[in-house]
Amino acid sequence: MKDDSLKVGSNEMELVDFRILKEENGEVYEGIYGINVSKVREIIGVPSLTELPGTPEFIEGIFDLRGIVIPVVNLAKWMGITGPEDAEKNSRIIITEFNNILIGFIVHEAKRIRRINWSDIEPATFISNSGSIEGSKITGVTKIEDDNVLLILDLESVVQDLGLYKPDLDYVPEGQEDFTGLALVLDDSATARKIVKDALEKMGFQVIEAMDGQEGLEKLDDLYNIYGDDLHNKLKIIISDVEMPRMDGFHFSANVKEDERFKTIPIVFNSSISDHFSENRGKDAGGEAYLVKFEASSFYDEVARIVRAHMK
């Protein structure tokens, strides 16, 4: 599924366009959704599944994929959507990998691959604040042809719902001296920003937050207006997510490394995308390290190593 033609700093992503059907008052509506290709291993037909007693209704079961047991989630059920009786006739399973976890999602139809610029993706705050179950699962929206809207799902929250992903938040590094100075954290998820902020504050940093790459560049400009050329001594590290509306982490990093004022400040990518292609793109974009959310021991060790090297 991976397309190596995406260039670092292009601020583009590729999405698998898939559909979820919804029936209300006798009418059938087609929801258009997307997931980053970087998280997709493959798309297959629905195999015979083994049910798991005592699990939530949206878990359809498990199956063996070339020696690996994959849990399968019915996306419509997870989102609280009731589809028409024949909704399953074209169903597919999208096999994904993120946070180093493999999981399958049943969708009603997989359509195509779309290349979209992050600048055309808006945060879905107006949907996620609507109070609906479906709205709370959306992280971004973008317009496509015929005035339709494609919704980007927060599939990572499924992993949390399943209890498969539990950050080791109580981990505390031993024998590590306190650091001082500033750290800039970029992430469109308030939950993820808090996890990273708490970890950095444990290490002694004062944390500045941004919701995406565009706001991150604005924060850097603000800091330069305060500290001038001494900023590289004040701002010790930047921690950036990769998938963010308006400007993604790779494009943000490329901009930082091209700016004489900021290019020596180390950047660490902290992403749920756990494929080697994205890790390599992170290095090409100027990142000192690429971490998968959120393994505290690796996070503390890498941040400490990079900051110490930068201070020499």
C-alpha positions in Angstrom: 0.0 0.0 0.0 2.9 2.4 0.5 3.8 5.0 -2.2 7.4 6.0 -2.0 6.7 8.9 -4.4 5.6 11.2 -1.6 8.3 13.8 -1.1 9.5 14.9 2.3 8.2 18.4 3.0 5.4 18.2 0.4 2.8 18.5 3.1 0.8 15.8 1.3 -0.6 12.5 2.5 -2.4 9.6 0.8 -5.7 8.3 2.2 -7.6 5.1 1.6 -11.1 6.3 0.8 -13.7 3.9 2.2 -17.5 4.1 2.9 -19.8 3.4 5.8 -23.5 3.2 5.0 -26.1 4.6 7.4 -29.9 4.0 7.3 -32.2 6.6 8.9 -36.0 6.8 8.5 -35.9 4.5 5.5 -33.2 6.5 3.7 -29.6 5.2 3.1 -26.7 7.7 3.4 -23.1 7.0 2.4 -20.5 8.3 4.8 -17.1 9.0 3.1 -14.1 8.3 5.4 -10.3 8.1 5.1 -7.3 6.6 6.8 -3.7 7.4 6.1 -2.1 4.9 3.7 1.0 4.8 6.0 -1.2 2.9 8.5 -2.6 0.4 6.0 -0.9 -3.0 5.5 -3.4 -4.4 3.0 -7.2 -4.6 2.1 -8.8 -8.1 1.9 -12.2 -9.7 1.7 -13.9 -10.7 5.0 -12.6 -14.1 6.0 -14.2 -16.6 8.4 -13.9 -15.1 11.9 -13.6 -16.7 15.3 -15.9 -15.0 17.8 -14.6 -13.8 21.2 -17.1 -14.2 24.0 -17.3 -11.3 26.5 -15.9 -8.7 24.2 -17.7 -5.5 23.0 -20.3 -5.9 20.3 -18.1 -4.0 17.8 -15.4 -6.7 17.9 -16.5 -9.2 15.2 -13.8 -11.7 16.2 -10.3 -12.7 15.2 -8.6 -14.5 12.3 -5.2 -15.8 11.4 -3.3 -13.8 8.7 -0.2 -15.7 7.7 0.5 -16.7 11.3 -0.5 -13.5 13.0 -3.8 -13.3 14.9 -5.7 -10.1 14.0 -8.6 -8.7 16.0 -11.4 -7.3 13.7 -13.5 -4.3 14.5 -16.8 -3.5 12.8 -16.4 0.3 12.2 -20.1 0.9 11.8 -20.9 -0.7 15.1 -18.0 1.1 16.8 -19.3 4.4 15.6 -22.9 3.6 16.6 -24.2 3.5 13.0 -27.0 1.3 11.9 -26.6 0.3 8.2 -29.1 -1.2 5.7 -29.5 -5.0 5.7 -27.4 -5.5 2.6 -24.6 -3.2 3.8 -22.2 -6.1 4.2 -22.3 -7.3 0.6 -19.3 -5.4 -0.6 -17.5 -5.3 2.8 -13.7 -5.4 3.1 -11.3 -5.5 5.9 -8.6 -2.8 6.1 -5.6 -4.3 7.9 -3.8 -1.5 9.7 -0.7 -1.1 11.8 -0.1 1.7 14.2 1.3 2.0 17.7 3.1 -1.2 16.7 -0.3 -3.0 16.8 -2.1 -4.9 14.0 -5.8 -4.6 13.8 -8.5 -5.1 11.1 -11.4 -2.8 10.4 -14.6 -3.9 8.5 -15.9 -1.2 6.1 -18.8 -1.4 3.8 -16.7 -0.5 0.7 -13.1 0.4 -0.1 -13.0 2.9 -3.0 -9.7 4.3 -3.9 -6.4 6.1 -2.9 -6.6 9.8 -2.6 -3.6 12.2 -2.4 -4.6 15.2 -0.3 -2.6 18.2 0.9 -2.7 18.7 4.7 -3.4 22.4 4.2 -6.8 21.3 2.8 -7.7 19.3 6.0 -9.4 21.2 8.8 -9.6 20.1 12.4 -13.0 18.6 13.1 -13.7 20.5 16.3 -17.2 21.5 15.1 -18.0 17.8 14.6 -16.3 16.3 17.6 -18.0 18.9 19.9 -21.4 17.9 18.5 -22.0 15.3 21.3 -22.7 12.5 18.9 -20.8 9.1 19.1 -19.9 9.4 15.4 -18.7 13.0 15.7 -16.4 12.1 18.6 -14.5 9.7 16.3 -13.5 12.3 13.7 -10.2 14.1 13.7 -10.2 16.0 10.4 -12.4 16.9 7.4 -11.7 17.8 3.8 -13.8 18.7 0.8 -13.7 16.4 -2.3 -15.5 16.4 -5.6 -19.2 17.2 -5.9 -19.1 19.2 -2.7 -18.8 16.0 -0.7 -16.9 15.9 2.6 -14.4 13.2 3.6 -14.0 12.5 7.3 -10.8 11.3 8.8 -11.4 8.8 11.6 -9.5 8.6 14.9 -8.8 4.9 14.6 -6.3 5.1 17.4 -9.1 5.6 19.9 -10.4 2.1 18.9 -7.1 0.6 20.2 -7.6 2.5 23.4 -11.3 1.3 23.6 -10.0 -2.2 23.3 -7.4 -1.8 26.0 -4.7 -2.8 23.6 -2.7 0.4 23.9 -1.8 1.5 27.4 1.0 4.1 27.6 3.4 3.4 30.5 2.8 6.8 32.0 4.1 5.8 35.4 7.6 5.1 34.2 10.1 7.4 35.8 13.7 7.5 34.5 16.3 6.7 37.2 19.5 8.6 37.8 18.7 11.2 35.2 19.6 14.8 36.0 17.0 17.5 35.6 17.1 19.5 32.4 16.3 23.1 32.0 15.0 25.3 29.2 12.1 25.2 26.8 10.5 22.3 24.8 8.0 22.8 22.0 5.3 20.1 21.5 3.2 19.8 18.4 0.2 17.5 18.3 -3.4 17.9 17.2 -4.6 15.6 20.0 -5.0 17.3 23.3 -4.6 13.9 25.0 -1.3 13.2 23.2 0.0 16.7 24.0 -0.7 16.2 27.7 1.1 12.9 27.8 4.2 14.4 26.2 4.0 17.6 28.2 3.8 15.7 31.5 6.8 13.6 30.5 8.9 16.6 29.5 8.0 18.5 32.7 9.1 15.5 34.7 12.5 16.0 33.0 12.5 19.7 34.0 11.5 21.4 30.7 9.1 24.3 30.4 6.6 23.2 27.7 5.1 25.3 24.9 2.2 23.7 22.9 1.0 23.9 19.3 -1.8 22.1 17.6 -0.2 21.7 14.2 2.8 22.6 12.1 1.5 26.0 11.1 1.0 27.0 14.7 4.4 25.5 15.5 6.1 27.8 13.1 4.1 30.7 14.6 5.3 29.7 18.1 8.9 29.7 16.9 8.6 33.2 15.4 7.2 34.4 18.8 10.0 32.8 20.6 12.6 34.3 18.3 11.1 37.7 18.9 11.7 37.2 22.6 15.1 35.5 22.6 16.6 36.5 19.3 19.7 34.5 18.3 20.0 33.0 21.8 16.9 30.9 21.1 19.0 27.8 20.2 20.3 27.9 23.8 16.8 28.3 25.3 14.7 26.0 23.2 16.3 22.6 23.8 14.0 20.3 21.7 10.9 20.1 19.5 8.6 17.1 19.8 6.3 16.8 16.8 3.5 14.5 15.7 3.4 13.6 12.0 -0.4 13.6 11.1 -1.7 17.1 11.8 -4.3 19.3 9.9 -3.0 22.3 7.9 0.7 21.3 8.1 2.0 17.9 8.9 5.1 17.2 11.0 7.4 16.4 8.0 6.6 19.7 6.3 7.0 21.6 9.5 10.4 20.0 10.1 11.5 20.8 6.5 10.6 24.5 7.1 12.5 24.6 10.4 15.6 23.1 9.0 15.6 25.6 6.1 15.4 28.5 8.5 18.7 29.8 9.7 17.2 30.9 13.0 15.9 27.5 13.9 17.8 24.8 12.0 20.1 23.7 14.8 17.2 23.0 17.2 16.7 19.2 17.4 13.4 17.7 16.3 12.0 14.3 17.5 9.0 12.8 15.7 6.4 11.2 18.0 3.8 9.4 15.9 1.4 6.4 15.9 2.6 5.5 12.4 5.0 2.6 13.0 6.3 1.8 9.5 9.9 2.1 8.3 9.0 4.3 5.4 7.7 7.0 7.7 10.7 6.6 9.9 13.0 7.2 6.9 10.9 10.2 5.8 11.4 11.6 9.3 15.1 11.3 9.0 15.0 12.9 5.5 13.0 15.8 7.0 15.7 16.5 9.5 14.5 14.6 12.6 17.0 13.4 15.1 14.8 10.5 16.1 11.4 8.9 15.2 9.5 7.4 18.2 6.2 5.5 18.2 3.6 6.8 20.7 4.0 6.4 23.6 6.7 4.2 25.0 7.9 6.2 28.0 11.3 4.5 28.5 12.3 5.0 24.8 10.9 8.6 25.0 12.9 9.6 28.0 16.1 7.9 26.8 16.0 9.4 23.3 15.1 12.9 24.5 17.8 12.9 27.1 20.4 11.6 24.6 19.5 14.2 21.9 19.4 17.2 24.3 22.7 16.3 25.9 24.3 16.0 22.4 22.8 19.4 21.4 24.2 21.0 24.5 27.8 20.0 23.8 
